[in-house]
């Protein structure tokens, strides 16, 4: 844990020793996500009976599938960003969501949250375009400086990475290329950019340093965690509990594959007349593929050497491991696409079956929602601090999330109609729910609905008046 900036002093090791375990875990999880399991599960030879030719034949990439599942359920259906002030809806939706491609960047962040435990939003100002830029950064370059008394009291977010840099020579010494450490120290209201020379993974000297004021009284780094405990500054990933189970499943499938290969090319036994002399080696060999065991004349007739591979037990173990995998990942066969859901009568029935996965996504959303709002507000505040023309302070807004399940237009429309007619939902929100409209399109639809309703009322009023005029008047018989 980093409690000061001493780790950036000349002579210190890079990266800091206290960060090695975290960075090593990130490296492992990145390889698992990319399907390079042979670089992580490195004891295949021992597990496959010390076969020196053993290779990782089957990769079942549960890790990537799991990360994509949570990202899909969270952001597969883009959330709606609704400004409390309708006049700011265009500013919010166009400038900070669509132009920033914010939903796509949020999807990247959701993948990082799953595989690393933490994802990072960063806000910076582009002086050429005169606007804020929202981007994602990998947590592999993120180092947090906290208060010695409180791990939750963050003093600075440090982004640091290595690169090759050419340094001009001095006097008669020529220009040289050295490995450098590039550092951004993000503190409340300021960013300090530094460069250090590295040699043998140690900081040699500082090459440059520059501090700029952001005009925003907050960090321009927004970390979003998977789930976190009171004694940690980084989140906990989804992979750590799965590695041993996934490795065992892949081992079992590899062993099953080897057994089936043996049955596809079985060994034979029979008379030695089936062997022929190889003039190059001087040994007798079988004319066909596979091994051949000669037997003495008069013994068993030719046949195949067979054995029971006990595949039923292997498949039962795989089934048991999959059940444990579903429990640990908070998923099930349905959410992974293993069972058809075509016979479900309603979206509520599907939600009941997917209650546990949806609760997991709800837990991610609990951290994602405030982080997404904060990064938009920071982008807005940074533009105001930089006096960007035409930008006003953004008021409060709401992020309306979807559940990630297939849309049922008929069911959603019935819900909207029933809630509107019962008086517990406004016309605006009913139209938004039923048709998924926002901003100018929503206003146009509401205006058209009001115009159609007025036209119908006027037509009914005209019809009633016409009927009243055409009706026969009563005759006065008093005279």
Phi, psi and omega in degrees: 000133182265123181241005177202180179265017181296336182291351178259009179282149174303139181097345181279150179285144174234131356286164181304142184302324182291349180259358185299315183298316180296314181293325177295320178294320177300318181296317178298313183293326177296318179294321177296317180298323182277000178081014180268059186292334181294340178275348181252310179272086191263013181245041181295319183301316180294317183288334179261045172060042175056030176282114184293343179265007182294135177227162176283100187275327185230123175251117178255098191276073175296329184297310179293320180299320181292315180297318179294326179298310181295321178294322179293316180292331181279315189229006177301322169259111185302136176289162178257135179256115188241116178282137177294330174263110184304333181291342180258006182298318180294318178302314181293307189286319185278308189285319188255351179247297185289310182294332178274354185053045192292324182293319178296318177293325176297325178295317176302317181295323179297323176295318178295322179300320181287313187275332180251339183097341181215139172238153186237125165265143175228137177247130177223166181251129177264107184292332180289316180270354180054056177200161175283151177235126176260126180219166178256150176229143178288143179291354177293342179254011188254127178226129186254130174258121184242167177290140178299336183268342186208114183294339180273352180269092185280127179267326181197148169256124181249124172255125184215136179209160183260153179201162175272132182226141176269126181250127179295148181283167178241132181057247184262001180280137183283167175295145181221156178256125182233161174278128183238157176251118178263129188231135168240118178258109181264114173241170181295114177090355182208158174227126177252124179255127183227155173230138180230147173272134179247146173208126181054042177061030175228147179284124182269304182200161177274134182262326182199163178201136179209135181242135176234146176270135182270338184079003179244124184277056179195168174289146173264015172247128180237100175279141175236127188254156173292283164215154191217153179251174187288344183251021182230155172251344177246154182283171180258132185280173180270353191265329192304323183279352189257341192304313184294323180290314180297321179297317180295321179296316180295323177299313182297317178295322178296319179292320176299318179298319180295320179296315180295326176296321179295320179291330180286336179227071188285160173277157181235163171224154181167192183295151183288355178292343179283352180267150177227152183280130175269113184295337182283320183260341183076015181245152176278133183230156179283140184291333183252177180289163179089171179274156180224132181247109181288145176237158182289150178303142180090351178272202185304145177291165181304149180187181180261143173278116183240158178206158181267115181278359180055046183291331180301318180293324179295317179291326177294321178294319178299318179298319179294319179295322179296322178298316178294325179295318178297321181294313184291326181272356182059042178234185172206179185295328183292312183292338177272002177084016182275345182227139179290141178244023185291338183270000179290136186277337184207166176295330179296323179295320178294321179296325178296320180290332183254026185301314184293312176300322180292327176293324177297315179296323178298325178292321176295317182297329180300327177268329184288323184299305179295328178293320179293319178295319183295319184291327176293315180295322177296319178298320179292316180295324180294321178293322177294320179295330179268010176057045176288129185291137175083004181255129179247162180297127183281128178278186182297150177213168183237143173255115180263111186270149171265166181269355178085355180273160179303139181287137174245092187299318181297314181294317180295322180294319179296320178297316181297316180296314182297318181290326178290314181292332179277353175087012181257002177218138180285163178298320181300311181291329178295316178294320179298318181291315185287324187246351178067036182262152177217163171062223184297323180295322177295317179296321178296318180294319178296318178298321179292322178297317179295320179295317178296319180295318178296321179296319179294318179296319179294320179295318179294322179294318179296320180295319179295320179294320179296319179294323180294321180288328181280344182290140179296136180279145179292140180276131180278111183257012183292331181285000000 
